[in-house]
Amino acid sequence: MKVIVDAMGGDNAPQSNIKGALNAIREYGVDVALVGDGKTILEGLKSLGEDTLPKGLEVIHASEVVTMDDDPATAFRRKKDSSLTVGLTLLNDGGGDAFVSAGSTGALLAAATLLTKRVKGIRRAAMAPVVPTGGGGAVLIDCGANAECTPEYLLQFAYMGSFYAKRVLGREAPKVGLLNIGVEPSKGTKLQKETYLLLQEAGQSGRINFVGNVEAREAVEGAVDVIVADGYSGNIFLKTVEGAGLFLGRQMKGMFKKNTVTKLAALLVKDGIRDFKALLDSDRVGGTALIGISKPVIKAHGSSNAVAIQNAIRQGFTLAQSGLIDDITANVGYMCLEREKMLDEGTEKSARAIDT
């Protein structure tokens, strides 16, 4: 198993990416190909005490870097020798099993879509982080890749999220919920109402375990395993969860530091505090899978440190081994058949909506 890493992507590149790759090789026994400026990578390895290439590590030279100032939609084409373009081309050509980058999200999504390509029949790839919930975490799909969606996109997100929750999180019959402002089928905008009908049909056919609309509060409490959302709503949900976690963490820290009594109390519950911090630690998660791409691609956070890169690599080979992409490929036809069934049942309006 080989994971390709964009050595030059991210705020802390290349040093954190190099160190994360070394840690992953030692911890997981996986091979890693670091793509980027060869001289810079070798210098980084030497600073970490590696005078020769460690076993399992390959360096692939790329002379250019896609920066945050570049146009995300065209950067990978203009910079054909960038670490992003070279790495994804290598993945597409079978030179590795997964790709990890902490660089520009937009550039990665555009390049993965056009170089590695989507699974045939999938209309849009989606970003699907696992967000902390009372149910042990839930797949949020989409969280920002697609700000404007059609019911067809959300239908496919539901399938892909369900497969991900089953294959990667180990949920036997993942509960799928549509993020909405109320649980009633009549709630929400036209998008949510028409999507509800499609997901209801998919649920009744037994292909996904659709449990209906879910409000943000219930989603955080753990009501579902998969939260289906357009990228606009999903991103707001994700950032709210992250902000609430940071706020609660600061409040707890201040509360336990008030006086000697509260400091002693903190010692008594230190294990619980540690577990709470781990639940919200994005470094331990590693990154976000781009689901719908024909090969495993992981977007690590732009500020990723070595621990985050190591865990993003773990995510990459886990996704490659999971069978998720095979599930998506095998079931694309069923996703399309939902439209035909709705036409047969006379709900032509909703069927037309997923063609727009």
Secondary structure, DSSP 4 states (H G I P E B T S, - for coil): -EEEEETT-STTTTHHHHHHHHHHHHHH--EEEEEE-HHHHHHHHHHTT-SSPPTTEEEEE--B---TTS-TTTHHHH-TTBHHHHHHHHHHTTS-SEEEE-S-HHHHHHHIIIIIIBPTT-S--EEE-EE--TTS-EEEE-SSS-SS--HHHHHHHHHHHHHHHHHTS--SS-EEEEE-SSSSTT-S-HHHHHHHHHHHHHHHTTSSEEEEEE-HHHHHHTS-SEEE--HHHHHHHHHHHHHHHHHHHHHHHHHHTSSHHHHHHHHHTHHHHHHHHHHT-HHHH-EEEEETBSS-EEEE-TT--HHHHHHHHHHHHHHHHHTHHHHHHHHHHHHHHHHHHHHHTT-HHHHHHTT-
